[in-house]
Amino acid sequence: MAAAAHGHNPAAWTGVIISFIGFGIAGVAMILPSPLLVVAGLAVVLVAGVIGKAMAMAGMGKQPSPHVYKSVEEQTEARAARAAVAA
């Protein structure tokens, strides 16, 4: 998981921070009997997902590694190189 650097980007952190605020609002609203504030907090959580996705689509998310998607020829060459080293 560490090699994938999952979530280490501005889009993910922004979404998490806004979600945390929304869960905090909803949590406080449950202590104070306020159903309207609970719904408002959950709406903030949903908006956080939309904002995070929009930021990722705008280029602030994790960029795919060029090593993840290899052509069939590159995969075959890599296997042959590993086999030659192992032999």
C-alpha distances in whole Angstrom, upper triangle without the diagonal:
4,5,5,7,7,10,12,15,18,18,16,17,20,20,18,21,24,23,23,26,27,26,28,31,31,31,34,36,35,37,40,41,40,39,39,37,34,34,34,31,29,30,29,25,26,27,24,22,24,24,20,21,24,22,19,22,24,22,20,17,14,16,14,14,17,16,14,17,20,23,25,27,24,22,25,26,23,23,27,26,24,27,29,27,27,31
4,5,5,7,10,10,13,17,18,15,16,20,20,18,21,24,23,23,26,28,27,29,32,32,31,34,36,36,38,40,42,41,40,40,37,35,35,35,32,30,31,29,26,27,28,24,23,25,25,21,22,24,22,20,23,24,21,19,16,13,15,15,14,17,16,15,19,21,24,26,28,25,23,27,27,23,24,28,26,24,27,29,27,27,31
4,5,8,11,11,14,18,19,17,18,22,22,21,23,26,25,26,29,30,30,31,34,35,34,37,39,39,41,43,45,44,43,42,40,38,38,37,34,33,33,31,28,29,29,26,24,26,26,22,22,24,22,19,22,23,20,19,16,12,13,12,11,14,12,12,15,17,21,23,24,21,20,23,23,20,21,24,23,21,24,26,24,25,28
4,5,9,9,12,16,16,14,16,19,19,18,21,23,23,24,27,28,27,29,32,32,33,35,37,37,39,41,43,41,40,40,37,35,35,34,31,30,30,28,25,26,26,23,21,23,22,18,18,21,19,16,18,20,17,16,13,9,11,9,9,12,11,10,14,16,20,22,24,21,20,23,23,20,22,25,24,23,26,28,26,27,30
4,6,6,9,12,13,11,13,16,16,16,18,21,20,21,24,25,25,27,30,30,30,33,35,35,37,39,40,39,38,38,35,33,33,32,29,28,29,26,24,24,24,21,19,21,20,17,17,20,17,15,18,19,16,14,11,8,10,11,10,14,14,13,17,19,23,25,27,24,23,27,27,24,25,29,27,26,29,31,29,30,34
4,6,8,12,11,9,11,14,14,13,16,18,18,18,22,22,22,24,27,27,27,30,32,32,34,36,37,36,35,35,32,30,30,29,26,25,25,23,20,21,21,18,16,18,18,14,14,17,15,13,16,18,15,13,10,8,11,11,12,16,16,14,17,20,24,26,28,25,24,28,28,25,27,30,29,28,31,33,32,32,36
4,6,8,8,5,7,10,10,10,12,15,14,15,18,19,19,21,24,24,25,27,29,30,31,33,35,33,32,32,29,27,27,26,23,22,22,20,17,18,18,15,13,16,15,11,12,15,13,11,14,16,14,11,8,7,11,12,14,18,18,17,20,23,26,29,31,28,27,31,32,29,30,34,33,31,35,37,35,36,39
4,7,9,7,7,11,12,11,13,16,16,17,19,21,21,23,25,26,27,29,31,32,33,35,37,35,34,34,31,29,29,28,25,24,25,22,20,21,20,16,16,18,16,13,14,16,13,12,15,16,13,10,8,7,11,13,14,17,18,18,20,24,27,30,31,28,28,32,32,29,31,34,33,31,35,37,35,36,39
4,6,6,6,9,10,11,12,15,16,17,19,20,21,23,25,26,27,29,30,32,33,35,37,35,34,33,30,29,28,27,24,24,23,21,19,19,18,15,14,16,13,10,12,13,10,9,12,12,10,7,6,6,9,12,14,17,19,18,21,24,27,30,32,29,29,33,33,30,32,36,34,33,37,38,37,38,41
4,6,5,6,8,10,10,12,14,15,17,18,20,21,23,24,25,27,29,30,32,33,35,33,32,31,28,27,27,24,22,22,21,18,17,18,16,13,13,14,11,9,11,11,8,8,12,11,10,6,7,9,12,15,17,20,22,22,24,27,30,33,35,32,32,36,36,34,36,39,38,37,40,42,41,42,45
4,6,5,6,9,10,11,12,14,16,17,18,20,21,23,24,26,27,29,31,32,33,31,30,28,26,25,24,22,20,19,19,16,14,15,13,10,10,10,8,5,7,8,5,5,9,9,9,6,5,8,11,14,17,20,22,21,23,26,29,32,34,32,32,36,36,34,36,39,38,37,41,42,41,42,46
4,6,5,6,9,10,11,12,14,15,16,18,20,21,22,24,26,27,29,30,32,30,29,28,25,24,23,22,19,18,18,15,13,14,13,10,9,11,9,6,8,11,9,8,12,12,12,9,7,9,12,15,17,21,22,21,23,26,29,32,34,32,31,35,36,33,35,38,37,36,39,41,40,41,44
4,5,5,6,9,10,10,12,14,15,16,18,20,21,23,24,26,27,29,30,29,28,27,24,23,23,21,18,18,18,15,13,15,14,10,11,13,11,8,11,13,10,11,14,15,14,10,10,11,15,18,20,23,25,23,26,29,32,35,37,35,34,38,38,36,37,41,40,38,42,44,42,43,46
4,5,5,6,8,10,11,12,14,15,17,18,20,21,23,24,26,27,29,27,26,25,22,21,21,19,16,16,16,12,12,13,11,8,9,11,8,6,10,11,9,10,14,13,14,10,10,13,17,19,22,25,27,26,28,31,34,37,39,37,36,40,41,38,40,43,42,41,45,47,45,46,49
4,6,5,6,9,10,11,12,14,15,16,18,20,21,22,25,26,27,25,24,23,20,19,18,16,14,13,13,10,9,10,9,5,6,8,6,5,8,10,9,10,13,14,14,12,11,14,17,19,22,25,27,25,27,31,34,36,39,36,36,40,40,38,40,43,42,41,44,46,45,45,49
4,6,5,6,9,10,10,12,14,15,16,18,20,21,23,24,26,24,23,23,20,18,18,17,14,13,14,11,9,11,11,7,8,11,10,8,11,14,12,13,16,17,17,14,13,15,19,21,23,27,28,26,28,32,35,37,40,37,36,40,41,38,40,43,42,41,44,46,45,45,49
4,5,5,6,9,10,11,13,14,15,17,18,20,21,23,25,23,23,22,19,18,18,16,13,14,14,11,10,12,12,8,11,13,11,10,14,15,14,15,18,18,19,15,15,17,21,23,26,29,30,29,31,35,38,41,43,40,40,43,44,41,43,46,45,44,47,49,47,48,51
4,5,5,6,9,10,11,12,14,15,17,19,20,21,23,21,20,19,16,15,15,13,10,11,11,7,7,9,8,5,9,11,9,9,13,14,13,15,18,18,19,16,16,19,22,25,27,31,32,31,32,36,39,42,44,42,41,45,46,43,45,48,47,46,49,51,50,50,54
4,5,5,6,8,10,10,12,14,15,16,19,20,21,19,18,18,15,13,13,12,9,9,10,7,5,8,8,6,8,11,10,10,13,15,15,16,18,19,20,18,17,19,23,25,27,31,32,30,32,36,38,41,43,41,40,44,45,42,44,47,47,45,48,51,49,49,53
4,5,5,6,9,10,10,12,14,15,17,18,20,19,19,18,15,14,15,13,10,10,12,9,8,11,12,9,11,14,14,13,16,18,17,19,22,22,23,20,19,21,25,27,29,33,34,32,34,38,41,43,45,43,42,46,47,44,45,49,48,46,49,51,50,50,53
4,6,5,6,9,10,11,12,14,16,17,18,17,17,16,13,12,13,11,8,10,11,8,8,11,11,9,13,15,14,14,17,19,18,20,23,23,24,21,21,23,27,29,32,35,36,35,37,40,43,46,48,46,45,49,50,47,48,52,51,49,52,55,53,53,57
4,5,5,6,8,10,11,12,15,15,17,14,14,13,10,9,10,8,4,6,7,5,5,9,9,8,11,13,13,14,17,18,18,20,22,23,24,22,21,24,27,29,32,36,37,35,37,40,43,46,48,46,45,49,50,47,49,52,52,50,53,55,54,54,58
4,5,5,6,9,10,10,13,14,15,14,14,14,11,9,10,10,6,7,10,8,7,10,12,11,13,16,16,16,19,20,21,22,24,25,27,24,23,25,28,30,33,36,37,35,37,41,44,46,48,46,45,49,50,47,48,52,51,49,52,55,53,53,57
4,5,5,6,8,10,11,12,14,14,14,14,11,10,12,11,7,10,12,10,10,14,14,13,16,18,18,18,21,23,23,24,27,28,28,25,25,27,31,33,35,39,40,38,40,43,46,49,51,49,48,51,52,50,51,54,53,52,55,57,55,55,59
4,5,5,6,9,10,11,12,11,11,11,7,7,9,8,5,8,10,9,10,13,14,13,16,18,18,19,22,23,23,25,27,28,29,27,26,29,32,34,37,41,42,40,42,45,48,50,53,51,50,54,55,52,53,57,56,54,57,60,58,58,62
4,6,5,6,9,10,11,9,9,9,6,4,7,7,4,6,9,9,9,12,14,14,16,18,19,20,22,24,24,26,28,29,30,28,27,29,33,35,37,41,42,40,41,45,48,50,53,51,50,53,54,52,53,56,56,54,57,60,58,58,61
4,5,5,7,9,10,10,11,12,9,7,11,11,8,10,13,12,12,15,17,16,18,21,21,22,24,26,26,28,30,31,32,30,29,31,34,36,38,42,43,40,42,46,49,51,54,52,50,54,55,52,53,57,56,54,57,60,58,57,61
4,5,5,6,9,9,11,12,9,8,12,11,9,12,15,14,14,17,19,18,21,23,23,24,27,28,28,30,32,33,34,31,31,33,37,39,41,45,45,43,45,49,52,54,57,55,53,57,58,55,56,60,59,57,60,63,61,61,64
4,5,5,6,5,7,8,5,5,9,9,8,11,13,13,14,17,18,18,21,23,23,24,27,28,29,30,33,33,35,32,32,34,38,40,42,46,47,45,46,50,53,55,58,56,54,58,59,57,58,61,61,59,62,64,63,62,66
4,5,6,7,7,10,8,7,10,12,10,12,15,15,15,18,20,20,22,24,25,26,28,30,30,32,34,35,37,34,33,35,39,40,43,46,47,45,47,50,53,55,58,56,54,58,59,57,57,61,61,58,61,64,62,62,65
4,6,8,10,13,11,10,14,14,13,15,18,18,18,21,23,23,25,27,28,28,31,32,33,34,37,38,39,36,35,37,41,43,45,49,49,47,49,53,56,57,60,58,57,60,62,59,59,63,62,60,63,66,64,63,67
4,6,9,11,9,10,13,14,13,15,18,18,19,22,23,23,26,28,28,29,32,33,33,35,37,38,40,37,37,39,42,44,47,51,51,49,51,55,58,60,62,60,59,63,64,61,62,66,65,63,66,68,67,66,70
4,6,9,9,9,12,13,13,15,17,18,19,22,23,24,26,28,29,30,32,33,34,36,38,39,41,38,38,40,44,45,48,51,52,50,52,55,58,60,63,61,60,63,64,62,63,66,66,64,67,69,68,67,71
4,5,5,6,9,10,11,13,14,16,17,19,20,22,24,25,26,28,30,31,32,34,35,36,38,36,36,38,41,43,46,50,51,48,50,54,56,58,61,59,58,62,63,61,61,65,65,63,66,68,67,67,70
4,5,5,6,9,10,11,12,14,15,17,18,20,22,23,24,26,28,29,30,32,33,35,37,35,34,37,40,42,45,48,49,46,48,51,54,56,59,57,56,59,61,59,59,63,63,61,64,67,65,65,68
4,5,5,6,9,10,11,13,14,15,16,19,20,21,22,24,26,27,28,30,32,33,35,33,33,36,39,41,44,47,48,46,47,51,53,55,58,57,56,59,61,58,59,63,63,61,64,67,66,65,69
4,5,5,6,9,10,10,12,14,15,17,19,20,21,23,25,25,27,29,30,31,33,31,31,33,37,39,42,45,46,44,46,49,52,54,57,55,54,58,59,57,58,61,61,59,62,65,63,63,67
4,5,5,6,9,10,11,13,14,16,17,19,20,21,23,25,26,28,29,30,32,30,29,32,35,37,40,43,44,42,43,47,50,52,55,53,52,55,57,54,55,59,59,57,59,62,61,61,64
4,5,5,6,9,10,11,12,14,16,17,18,20,21,23,24,26,27,29,31,29,28,31,34,36,39,42,43,41,42,46,48,50,53,52,50,54,56,53,54,58,58,56,59,62,61,60,64
4,5,5,6,9,10,10,12,15,15,16,18,20,21,22,24,26,27,29,27,27,30,33,35,38,41,43,40,41,45,48,50,53,51,50,54,55,53,54,58,57,56,59,61,60,60,64
4,5,5,6,9,10,11,13,15,15,17,19,20,21,23,25,26,27,25,25,27,31,33,36,39,40,38,40,43,46,48,51,49,48,52,53,51,52,55,55,53,56,59,57,57,61
4,5,5,6,9,10,11,13,14,16,17,19,20,22,23,25,26,24,24,26,29,31,34,37,38,36,37,41,43,46,49,47,46,49,51,48,49,53,53,51,54,57,56,55,59
4,5,5,6,9,10,11,12,14,16,17,18,20,21,22,25,23,23,26,28,30,34,37,38,36,37,41,43,45,48,46,46,49,51,49,50,53,53,52,55,57,56,56,60
4,5,5,6,9,10,10,12,14,15,16,18,20,21,23,21,20,23,26,29,32,35,37,34,36,39,42,44,47,45,45,48,49,47,49,52,52,50,53,56,55,55,58
4,5,5,7,9,10,11,13,14,15,17,19,20,22,20,19,21,24,26,29,33,34,32,33,37,39,42,45,43,42,45,47,44,45,49,49,47,50,53,51,51,55
4,5,5,7,9,10,11,13,15,16,17,19,21,19,18,21,24,25,29,32,33,31,32,36,38,40,43,41,41,44,46,43,45,48,48,47,50,52,51,51,55
4,5,5,6,9,10,10,12,14,15,16,19,17,17,20,23,25,28,31,33,31,32,36,38,40,43,42,41,45,46,44,45,49,48,47,50,53,52,52,56
4,5,5,6,9,10,10,12,14,15,17,15,14,17,20,23,26,29,31,28,30,34,36,39,41,39,39,43,44,41,43,46,46,45,48,50,49,49,53
4,5,5,6,9,10,11,12,14,16,14,13,16,18,20,23,27,28,26,27,31,33,36,38,37,36,40,41,39,40,44,43,42,45,48,47,47,50
4,6,5,6,9,10,11,12,14,14,13,16,19,20,24,27,29,27,27,31,33,36,38,37,36,40,41,40,41,44,44,43,46,49,48,48,52
4,5,5,6,9,10,10,13,11,12,15,17,20,23,26,28,27,27,31,34,36,39,37,37,41,41,40,41,45,44,43,46,49,48,48,52
4,5,5,6,9,10,11,9,8,12,14,17,20,23,25,23,24,28,31,34,36,34,34,37,38,36,38,41,41,40,43,45,44,45,48
4,5,5,6,9,10,9,8,11,13,15,19,22,24,22,22,26,28,31,34,32,32,35,36,35,36,40,39,39,42,44,43,44,47
4,5,5,6,9,9,9,13,14,17,20,23,25,23,24,27,30,33,35,33,33,37,38,36,38,42,41,41,44,46,45,46,49
4,5,5,7,5,7,10,12,15,19,21,24,22,23,27,29,32,34,32,33,36,37,35,37,40,40,39,43,44,43,45,48
4,5,5,5,4,7,9,12,15,18,20,19,19,23,26,29,31,29,29,33,33,32,34,37,36,36,39,41,40,41,44
4,5,7,7,10,10,12,16,18,21,19,19,23,25,28,30,29,29,33,33,32,34,37,37,37,40,42,41,42,45
4,6,8,11,11,14,17,19,22,21,21,25,27,30,32,30,31,35,35,34,36,39,38,38,41,43,42,44,47
4,6,8,8,11,14,16,19,18,19,22,24,28,29,27,28,32,32,30,33,36,35,35,38,40,39,41,44
4,7,8,12,15,17,20,19,20,24,26,30,31,29,30,33,33,31,34,37,36,36,39,40,39,41,44
4,6,9,12,15,17,16,18,21,24,27,29,27,27,31,31,29,31,34,33,33,36,38,37,38,41
4,6,9,12,14,13,15,18,21,24,26,24,24,27,28,25,28,31,30,29,33,34,33,34,38
4,6,9,12,11,12,15,18,22,23,21,21,25,25,23,26,29,28,27,31,32,31,33,36
4,6,9,7,9,12,15,18,20,17,18,21,22,20,22,25,24,24,27,29,29,30,33
4,5,6,8,10,14,17,18,15,15,19,19,17,19,22,21,21,24,26,25,27,30
4,6,6,8,11,14,15,12,13,17,16,15,18,20,19,20,23,24,24,25,28
4,6,6,10,13,13,10,10,14,14,12,14,17,16,16,19,21,20,22,25
4,6,10,12,14,11,11,14,15,13,15,18,18,17,20,22,22,23,26
4,7,10,12,10,10,13,14,13,15,18,18,18,21,23,23,24,27
4,7,8,6,6,10,11,10,12,15,15,16,18,20,20,22,24
4,5,5,6,9,10,11,12,14,15,17,18,20,21,23,24
4,5,5,6,9,10,11,12,14,15,16,18,20,21,22
4,5,5,6,9,10,11,12,14,15,16,18,20,21
4,5,5,6,9,10,10,12,14,15,17,18,20
4,5,5,6,9,10,11,12,14,15,16,18
4,5,5,6,9,10,11,12,14,15,16
4,5,5,6,9,10,10,12,14,15
4,5,5,6,9,10,11,12,14
4,5,5,6,9,10,10,12
4,5,5,6,9,10,10
4,5,5,6,9,10
4,5,5,6,9
4,5,5,6
4,5,5
4,6
4
